[in-house]
Amino acid sequence: MDINAIKNRLNTLQNKGKGGSQSKEERAKNFWKPTIGKQLIRIVPSKFDKSNPFKEVYFHYNVANRSMISLTNWGEKDPIVEFASQLRKSSDKENWQLAKKIEPSMRVFLPVIVRGEEEKGVRLWEFGKAMYQELLSMAADEDIGDFSDIYEGRDLTIETVGPDVTGTKFNKSTVRPRTKQTQLSDDSTKAKLWLNEQPDILSLYKKMDYEEMKTILLNWMNPESEEVSNDTTEEIVETSKPTTTYSTPIKKKSSFDEDEFDALFTESTPKSPFKEDEDDNDLPWEK
């Protein structure tokens, strides 16, 4: 029996229904965040993808004032993505703006060991597009190469400055590789442990089902629909759906009812382009 897999599954079930929220203790255990000053880290090859340590994950941040992990991360249909695709079929500017707002944004995660904190094990470093491009450029540079190699890789120096320097309310981090190539660890037991015991990013967030996300989207589009009583809701569900369809979505939130909303979903919805974060700011719930 894989005890670690059992523990991970237990943790997932215990946190189900909490909206993907994590306590500070849980987040500190699974995630690493640069602090002001200099820190030395080592990127560890991913347990889940030996060929690529970078994990791109997509989140919805702008629906119903909450964050939701997109179902596209599992290769499944996502009602918010489908709705955004339908909005983009319209020539209306407001529909396109709404589509851009609700489409999922990309965040990137890397498994890392923080030097001086090796006893904490592998944690996930999260960042946006700018840092992602910088790290990819380093890996593509033949003078640097695969900095995650366990025998001939490189530690990375992360230097972070605060709001007093950035002129914003956010910190900003820069990265540079150490010139000396080193092993992941001189202790083969530790190295093996780090390679095999890593947080699984997709298990750390609540995965909602299609209908649950669709209901959240509908209620957000029509705030008054949340005030419907349970009895009335059951009657609506039992009522047959109209066959009317819409060539373009209606742009005003108040104009959507459940039947019209359902009519916007099709079996073959074109895939819409996803957004990529343009900065390395903290996530909305950390601001």
C-alpha positions in Angstrom: 0.0 0.0 0.0 1.3 3.5 -0.9 0.8 5.3 2.4 1.7 8.7 0.9 -1.0 8.3 -1.7 -3.5 7.2 1.0 -2.6 10.4 3.0 -2.9 12.6 0.0 -6.3 11.2 -0.9 -7.5 11.5 2.7 -6.4 15.2 2.8 -8.3 15.8 -0.5 -11.5 14.3 0.9 -11.2 16.2 4.2 -10.9 19.5 2.3 -13.6 18.8 -0.2 -16.3 21.4 0.0 -14.1 24.1 1.4 -13.9 25.9 -1.9 -10.3 25.0 -2.4 -9.2 27.2 0.5 -6.2 26.2 2.5 -5.0 27.2 6.0 -1.8 29.1 6.4 -0.2 26.0 7.8 -1.2 23.9 4.8 -0.1 26.5 2.3 3.3 26.9 4.1 3.8 23.1 3.9 3.1 22.8 0.2 4.1 26.2 -1.2 7.2 28.4 -1.1 7.1 32.2 -1.6 10.2 34.4 -2.0 10.7 36.9 0.9 12.4 40.2 0.6 16.2 39.7 0.3 18.2 36.9 -1.3 17.4 33.2 -1.2 19.0 30.2 -2.8 16.9 27.5 -4.3 17.2 24.4 -6.4 14.6 23.3 -8.9 13.9 19.6 -8.5 12.8 17.4 -11.5 9.1 16.8 -11.3 7.8 13.5 -10.0 4.8 13.8 -12.3 6.6 14.8 -15.6 10.2 13.7 -15.9 10.7 15.8 -19.0 9.4 19.1 -17.7 9.4 20.5 -14.2 7.1 23.4 -15.1 3.4 22.9 -14.5 1.0 25.3 -16.1 -2.3 25.5 -14.2 -5.3 27.6 -15.2 -7.6 29.4 -12.7 -10.8 31.5 -13.0 -10.3 34.5 -10.7 -13.1 36.9 -11.9 -16.3 34.9 -11.5 -18.4 35.3 -8.3 -15.6 37.0 -6.4 -13.8 33.6 -5.9 -11.1 31.6 -7.4 -11.8 28.3 -9.2 -9.5 25.9 -10.8 -10.5 25.3 -14.4 -11.7 21.9 -15.5 -9.4 22.2 -18.6 -6.5 21.3 -16.4 -7.9 17.7 -16.5 -8.8 17.9 -20.2 -12.5 18.2 -19.4 -15.1 20.6 -20.6 -15.4 23.8 -18.6 -18.7 25.7 -18.6 -17.0 29.1 -18.1 -14.6 28.5 -21.0 -17.6 27.4 -23.1 -19.5 30.5 -22.2 -16.6 32.8 -23.0 -16.3 31.1 -26.4 -19.9 31.8 -27.1 -19.4 35.5 -26.0 -16.5 35.8 -28.5 -18.9 34.7 -31.3 -20.6 38.1 -30.9 -19.4 41.3 -32.5 -20.3 43.2 -29.3 -17.4 44.8 -27.5 -18.9 44.2 -24.0 -19.3 40.5 -24.7 -15.6 40.3 -25.7 -14.6 42.2 -22.6 -16.6 39.9 -20.4 -15.1 36.9 -22.2 -11.6 38.2 -21.5 -12.5 38.7 -17.9 -13.8 35.3 -17.2 -11.4 33.2 -19.2 -8.9 31.3 -17.1 -5.5 32.8 -16.3 -2.3 30.8 -16.3 -0.1 30.3 -13.2 3.1 28.2 -13.2 4.4 25.9 -10.5 7.8 24.5 -9.9 9.0 22.0 -7.4 11.9 23.5 -5.4 14.2 22.9 -2.4 15.2 26.0 -0.5 18.8 25.9 0.6 19.0 26.2 4.4 15.4 24.8 4.7 16.0 21.4 3.2 14.2 19.8 6.2 10.9 21.2 4.8 11.2 19.1 1.7 10.0 19.9 -1.8 7.6 22.8 -2.0 5.9 24.5 -5.0 7.0 27.9 -6.2 4.3 29.8 -8.0 4.7 32.6 -10.4 3.3 34.3 -13.6 4.3 34.8 -17.2 7.3 37.1 -16.7 9.2 34.8 -14.4 8.2 31.8 -16.5 9.7 33.4 -19.6 12.9 34.3 -17.8 13.4 30.7 -16.5 12.6 29.2 -19.9 15.2 31.5 -21.5 17.8 30.4 -19.0 17.1 26.7 -19.7 17.4 27.4 -23.5 20.7 29.2 -23.0 23.4 26.7 -23.9 25.8 28.3 -21.4 23.3 27.4 -18.6 21.2 24.5 -19.8 19.2 22.1 -17.6 19.5 23.7 -14.2 17.3 21.0 -12.7 19.7 18.2 -13.5 20.3 16.3 -10.2 24.1 15.8 -11.0 25.1 18.8 -13.0 22.4 21.4 -12.3 22.7 24.8 -10.8 21.2 26.5 -7.7 19.3 29.7 -8.4 19.6 33.0 -6.5 16.2 34.7 -6.0 16.4 38.4 -5.1 13.2 40.0 -4.0 12.5 43.7 -3.4 9.5 45.2 -1.6 6.9 47.9 -2.4 9.3 50.6 -1.3 11.4 49.7 -4.4 8.8 48.6 -6.9 6.5 51.6 -6.3 3.5 49.2 -6.1 1.9 47.2 -3.4 3.6 44.0 -4.6 7.1 42.5 -4.2 9.1 41.8 -7.3 11.6 38.9 -7.7 14.6 38.4 -10.1 16.5 35.2 -10.7 20.0 34.4 -11.7 21.8 31.0 -11.9 24.9 30.2 -9.9 28.0 29.7 -12.0 29.0 26.5 -10.3 27.3 23.3 -11.2 26.4 21.1 -8.3 24.5 18.0 -7.3 20.9 18.2 -6.0 22.3 16.8 -2.7 25.4 15.1 -1.5 23.1 12.7 0.4 21.6 10.2 -2.1 18.9 9.3 0.4 17.7 12.9 0.6 17.9 13.3 -3.2 15.8 10.2 -3.7 13.3 11.4 -1.1 12.9 14.8 -2.8 12.4 13.1 -6.2 9.6 10.9 -4.9 7.8 13.0 -2.3 6.4 16.1 -4.0 3.0 18.0 -3.7 0.6 17.3 -6.5 -0.7 20.8 -7.5 -4.0 19.5 -8.9 -4.9 17.7 -5.7 -4.4 20.9 -3.6 -7.4 22.7 -5.0 -11.0 21.6 -5.0 -12.1 20.3 -8.4 -15.7 21.3 -8.9 -17.9 19.4 -11.3 -19.3 20.9 -14.6 -22.8 21.5 -13.2 -21.5 23.1 -10.0 -19.4 25.6 -11.9 -22.2 26.3 -14.4 -24.6 27.1 -11.5 -22.0 29.5 -9.9 -21.7 31.2 -13.3 -25.4 31.5 -13.7 -26.0 32.9 -10.2 -23.2 35.4 -10.8 -24.7 36.5 -14.1 -28.2 36.7 -12.4 -27.7 37.6 -8.7 -31.5 37.6 -8.2 -31.6 33.9 -9.1 -29.9 33.0 -5.8 -32.9 34.3 -3.9 -35.2 31.6 -5.4 -36.5 29.2 -2.7 -35.7 25.5 -2.8 -39.3 24.6 -3.7 -39.3 27.0 -6.6 -36.0 25.8 -7.8 -37.3 22.2 -7.9 -40.3 23.3 -10.0 -38.0 25.1 -12.5 -35.8 22.0 -12.8 -38.8 19.9 -13.6 -40.1 22.3 -16.3 -39.2 21.3 -19.8 -36.5 23.5 -21.5 -37.5 25.7 -24.5 -36.0 24.8 -27.8 -35.1 28.4 -28.7 -31.4 29.1 -29.3 -29.4 32.3 -29.6 -26.9 33.1 -32.4 -25.2 35.6 -30.1 -25.3 36.0 -26.3 -27.2 38.8 -24.6 -24.7 41.1 -23.0 -26.7 42.4 -20.0 -26.4 40.3 -16.9 -30.0 40.9 -15.9 -31.3 39.6 -19.2 -30.2 36.0 -18.6 -32.6 33.4 -17.2 -31.6 29.7 -16.7 -33.2 28.5 -20.0 -31.5 31.2 -22.1 -28.2 30.5 -20.3 -28.4 26.8 -21.1 -29.1 27.6 -24.7 -25.7 29.2 -25.0 -23.9 25.9 -24.3 -23.2 23.6 -27.3 -21.6 20.2 -27.6 -18.9 21.6 -30.0 -17.9 24.9 -28.6 -14.7 26.3 -30.1 -11.8 26.5 -27.6 -11.1 30.0 -26.6 -7.5 31.4 -26.0 -6.5 31.4 -22.3 -5.0 34.4 -20.6 -1.5 34.3 -19.3 -0.6 36.4 -16.3 1.4 39.4 -17.2 3.2 39.8 -13.9 4.2 37.9 -10.8 1.8 39.5 -8.4 0.3 37.5 -5.6 -2.9 35.7 -6.1 -6.1 37.6 -5.4 -6.7 35.9 -2.0 -3.2 36.9 -0.9 -3.6 40.6 -1.6 
